[in-house]
């Protein structure tokens, strides 16, 4: 059992060395894209929610 765990850990370490990690600049760009997209989606959902709420108030008032 311990041998299997050590073998697994060694295999993971070998594979992690093969990974192509992003540069700091690429990471910053990707993070910016994710944050901006999330904010835009949040505003879109808020606006849809507001329109539906106002419609419900108008219809059932």
Phi and psi in radians as a Rosetta constraint file:
Dihedral C 1 N 2 CA 2 C 2 CIRCULARHARMONIC -1.107 0.35
Dihedral N 2 CA 2 C 2 N 3 CIRCULARHARMONIC -0.660 0.35
Dihedral C 2 N 3 CA 3 C 3 CIRCULARHARMONIC -1.087 0.35
Dihedral N 3 CA 3 C 3 N 4 CIRCULARHARMONIC -0.684 0.35
Dihedral C 3 N 4 CA 4 C 4 CIRCULARHARMONIC -1.149 0.35
Dihedral N 4 CA 4 C 4 N 5 CIRCULARHARMONIC -0.680 0.35
Dihedral C 4 N 5 CA 5 C 5 CIRCULARHARMONIC -1.154 0.35
Dihedral N 5 CA 5 C 5 N 6 CIRCULARHARMONIC -0.772 0.35
Dihedral C 5 N 6 CA 6 C 6 CIRCULARHARMONIC -1.098 0.35
Dihedral N 6 CA 6 C 6 N 7 CIRCULARHARMONIC -0.737 0.35
Dihedral C 6 N 7 CA 7 C 7 CIRCULARHARMONIC -1.084 0.35
Dihedral N 7 CA 7 C 7 N 8 CIRCULARHARMONIC -0.749 0.35
Dihedral C 7 N 8 CA 8 C 8 CIRCULARHARMONIC -1.078 0.35
Dihedral N 8 CA 8 C 8 N 9 CIRCULARHARMONIC -0.810 0.35
Dihedral C 8 N 9 CA 9 C 9 CIRCULARHARMONIC -1.078 0.35
Dihedral N 9 CA 9 C 9 N 10 CIRCULARHARMONIC -0.723 0.35
Dihedral C 9 N 10 CA 10 C 10 CIRCULARHARMONIC -1.128 0.35
Dihedral N 10 CA 10 C 10 N 11 CIRCULARHARMONIC -0.731 0.35
Dihedral C 10 N 11 CA 11 C 11 CIRCULARHARMONIC -1.094 0.35
Dihedral N 11 CA 11 C 11 N 12 CIRCULARHARMONIC -0.718 0.35
Dihedral C 11 N 12 CA 12 C 12 CIRCULARHARMONIC -1.104 0.35
Dihedral N 12 CA 12 C 12 N 13 CIRCULARHARMONIC -0.784 0.35
Dihedral C 12 N 13 CA 13 C 13 CIRCULARHARMONIC -1.058 0.35
Dihedral N 13 CA 13 C 13 N 14 CIRCULARHARMONIC -0.733 0.35
Dihedral C 13 N 14 CA 14 C 14 CIRCULARHARMONIC -1.099 0.35
Dihedral N 14 CA 14 C 14 N 15 CIRCULARHARMONIC -0.765 0.35
Dihedral C 14 N 15 CA 15 C 15 CIRCULARHARMONIC -1.173 0.35
Dihedral N 15 CA 15 C 15 N 16 CIRCULARHARMONIC -0.646 0.35
Dihedral C 15 N 16 CA 16 C 16 CIRCULARHARMONIC -1.140 0.35
Dihedral N 16 CA 16 C 16 N 17 CIRCULARHARMONIC -0.502 0.35
Dihedral C 16 N 17 CA 17 C 17 CIRCULARHARMONIC -1.234 0.35
Dihedral N 17 CA 17 C 17 N 18 CIRCULARHARMONIC -0.403 0.35
Dihedral C 17 N 18 CA 18 C 18 CIRCULARHARMONIC -1.469 0.35
Dihedral N 18 CA 18 C 18 N 19 CIRCULARHARMONIC -0.236 0.35
Dihedral C 18 N 19 CA 19 C 19 CIRCULARHARMONIC -1.184 0.35
Dihedral N 19 CA 19 C 19 N 20 CIRCULARHARMONIC 2.413 0.35
Dihedral C 19 N 20 CA 20 C 20 CIRCULARHARMONIC -1.614 0.35
Dihedral N 20 CA 20 C 20 N 21 CIRCULARHARMONIC 1.741 0.35
Dihedral C 20 N 21 CA 21 C 21 CIRCULARHARMONIC -1.439 0.35
Dihedral N 21 CA 21 C 21 N 22 CIRCULARHARMONIC 2.521 0.35
Dihedral C 21 N 22 CA 22 C 22 CIRCULARHARMONIC -1.262 0.35
Dihedral N 22 CA 22 C 22 N 23 CIRCULARHARMONIC 2.703 0.35
Dihedral C 22 N 23 CA 23 C 23 CIRCULARHARMONIC -1.327 0.35
Dihedral N 23 CA 23 C 23 N 24 CIRCULARHARMONIC 2.952 0.35
Dihedral C 23 N 24 CA 24 C 24 CIRCULARHARMONIC -1.042 0.35
Dihedral N 24 CA 24 C 24 N 25 CIRCULARHARMONIC -0.704 0.35
Dihedral C 24 N 25 CA 25 C 25 CIRCULARHARMONIC -1.130 0.35
Dihedral N 25 CA 25 C 25 N 26 CIRCULARHARMONIC -0.755 0.35
Dihedral C 25 N 26 CA 26 C 26 CIRCULARHARMONIC -1.100 0.35
Dihedral N 26 CA 26 C 26 N 27 CIRCULARHARMONIC -0.695 0.35
Dihedral C 26 N 27 CA 27 C 27 CIRCULARHARMONIC -1.136 0.35
Dihedral N 27 CA 27 C 27 N 28 CIRCULARHARMONIC -0.727 0.35
Dihedral C 27 N 28 CA 28 C 28 CIRCULARHARMONIC -1.105 0.35
Dihedral N 28 CA 28 C 28 N 29 CIRCULARHARMONIC -0.754 0.35
Dihedral C 28 N 29 CA 29 C 29 CIRCULARHARMONIC -1.107 0.35
Dihedral N 29 CA 29 C 29 N 30 CIRCULARHARMONIC -0.776 0.35
Dihedral C 29 N 30 CA 30 C 30 CIRCULARHARMONIC -1.119 0.35
Dihedral N 30 CA 30 C 30 N 31 CIRCULARHARMONIC -0.719 0.35
Dihedral C 30 N 31 CA 31 C 31 CIRCULARHARMONIC -1.113 0.35
Dihedral N 31 CA 31 C 31 N 32 CIRCULARHARMONIC -0.728 0.35
Dihedral C 31 N 32 CA 32 C 32 CIRCULARHARMONIC -1.070 0.35
Dihedral N 32 CA 32 C 32 N 33 CIRCULARHARMONIC -0.772 0.35
Dihedral C 32 N 33 CA 33 C 33 CIRCULARHARMONIC -1.061 0.35
Dihedral N 33 CA 33 C 33 N 34 CIRCULARHARMONIC -0.768 0.35
Dihedral C 33 N 34 CA 34 C 34 CIRCULARHARMONIC -1.133 0.35
Dihedral N 34 CA 34 C 34 N 35 CIRCULARHARMONIC -0.782 0.35
Dihedral C 34 N 35 CA 35 C 35 CIRCULARHARMONIC -1.132 0.35
Dihedral N 35 CA 35 C 35 N 36 CIRCULARHARMONIC -0.794 0.35
Dihedral C 35 N 36 CA 36 C 36 CIRCULARHARMONIC -1.125 0.35
Dihedral N 36 CA 36 C 36 N 37 CIRCULARHARMONIC -0.764 0.35
Dihedral C 36 N 37 CA 37 C 37 CIRCULARHARMONIC -1.077 0.35
Dihedral N 37 CA 37 C 37 N 38 CIRCULARHARMONIC -0.742 0.35
Dihedral C 37 N 38 CA 38 C 38 CIRCULARHARMONIC -1.098 0.35
Dihedral N 38 CA 38 C 38 N 39 CIRCULARHARMONIC -0.754 0.35
Dihedral C 38 N 39 CA 39 C 39 CIRCULARHARMONIC -1.118 0.35
Dihedral N 39 CA 39 C 39 N 40 CIRCULARHARMONIC -0.744 0.35
Dihedral C 39 N 40 CA 40 C 40 CIRCULARHARMONIC -1.103 0.35
Dihedral N 40 CA 40 C 40 N 41 CIRCULARHARMONIC -0.752 0.35
Dihedral C 40 N 41 CA 41 C 41 CIRCULARHARMONIC -1.114 0.35
Dihedral N 41 CA 41 C 41 N 42 CIRCULARHARMONIC -0.682 0.35
Dihedral C 41 N 42 CA 42 C 42 CIRCULARHARMONIC -1.092 0.35
Dihedral N 42 CA 42 C 42 N 43 CIRCULARHARMONIC -0.796 0.35
Dihedral C 42 N 43 CA 43 C 43 CIRCULARHARMONIC -1.104 0.35
Dihedral N 43 CA 43 C 43 N 44 CIRCULARHARMONIC -0.732 0.35
Dihedral C 43 N 44 CA 44 C 44 CIRCULARHARMONIC -1.054 0.35
Dihedral N 44 CA 44 C 44 N 45 CIRCULARHARMONIC -0.833 0.35
Dihedral C 44 N 45 CA 45 C 45 CIRCULARHARMONIC -1.133 0.35
Dihedral N 45 CA 45 C 45 N 46 CIRCULARHARMONIC -0.698 0.35
Dihedral C 45 N 46 CA 46 C 46 CIRCULARHARMONIC -1.056 0.35
Dihedral N 46 CA 46 C 46 N 47 CIRCULARHARMONIC -0.787 0.35
Dihedral C 46 N 47 CA 47 C 47 CIRCULARHARMONIC -1.119 0.35
Dihedral N 47 CA 47 C 47 N 48 CIRCULARHARMONIC -0.743 0.35
Dihedral C 47 N 48 CA 48 C 48 CIRCULARHARMONIC -1.080 0.35
Dihedral N 48 CA 48 C 48 N 49 CIRCULARHARMONIC -0.764 0.35
Dihedral C 48 N 49 CA 49 C 49 CIRCULARHARMONIC -1.069 0.35
Dihedral N 49 CA 49 C 49 N 50 CIRCULARHARMONIC -0.754 0.35
Dihedral C 49 N 50 CA 50 C 50 CIRCULARHARMONIC -1.118 0.35
Dihedral N 50 CA 50 C 50 N 51 CIRCULARHARMONIC -0.767 0.35
Dihedral C 50 N 51 CA 51 C 51 CIRCULARHARMONIC -1.088 0.35
Dihedral N 51 CA 51 C 51 N 52 CIRCULARHARMONIC -0.775 0.35
Dihedral C 51 N 52 CA 52 C 52 CIRCULARHARMONIC -1.128 0.35
Dihedral N 52 CA 52 C 52 N 53 CIRCULARHARMONIC -0.738 0.35
Dihedral C 52 N 53 CA 53 C 53 CIRCULARHARMONIC -1.089 0.35
Dihedral N 53 CA 53 C 53 N 54 CIRCULARHARMONIC -0.771 0.35
Dihedral C 53 N 54 CA 54 C 54 CIRCULARHARMONIC -1.141 0.35
Dihedral N 54 CA 54 C 54 N 55 CIRCULARHARMONIC -0.640 0.35
Dihedral C 54 N 55 CA 55 C 55 CIRCULARHARMONIC -1.129 0.35
Dihedral N 55 CA 55 C 55 N 56 CIRCULARHARMONIC -0.744 0.35
Dihedral C 55 N 56 CA 56 C 56 CIRCULARHARMONIC -1.135 0.35
Dihedral N 56 CA 56 C 56 N 57 CIRCULARHARMONIC -0.718 0.35
Dihedral C 56 N 57 CA 57 C 57 CIRCULARHARMONIC -1.069 0.35
Dihedral N 57 CA 57 C 57 N 58 CIRCULARHARMONIC -0.734 0.35
Dihedral C 57 N 58 CA 58 C 58 CIRCULARHARMONIC -1.169 0.35
Dihedral N 58 CA 58 C 58 N 59 CIRCULARHARMONIC -0.746 0.35
Dihedral C 58 N 59 CA 59 C 59 CIRCULARHARMONIC -1.260 0.35
Dihedral N 59 CA 59 C 59 N 60 CIRCULARHARMONIC -0.620 0.35
Dihedral C 59 N 60 CA 60 C 60 CIRCULARHARMONIC -1.918 0.35
Dihedral N 60 CA 60 C 60 N 61 CIRCULARHARMONIC 0.299 0.35
